[in-house]
Amino acid sequence: MDINTPYKAIEDCPNNVDIDRLYCFYNFDDNRPGGWSSRLAGQGRKAILAAICEQKNKDDMGFTLDAMRLPLEALGYEIIGELPVW
């Protein structure tokens, strides 16, 4: 498998590869630097994020919610709620 080639369809995205798990939901163009868009944008998709931290305070959660929020926003999701639990 050549991980440098963008997948052409969602069903082409393998389950276990060392790239962004959401890679197969992006559309890439042939220009350099490469432009991109999301296959899921413009569909009114919404998400609620929940993160559980086993530490004693919220600061120990680190980047967890950011790491979940940023890729989903890039795909066109509206984040309508976040639930940090610590």
Buried (B, 14 or more C-beta within 10 A) or exposed (E): EEEEEBBEEEEEBEEEEEEEEBBBBBEBEEEEEEEEBBBBBEEEEEBEBEBEBEEEEEEEBEEBBEEBBEBBEBBBBEBEEEEEEE
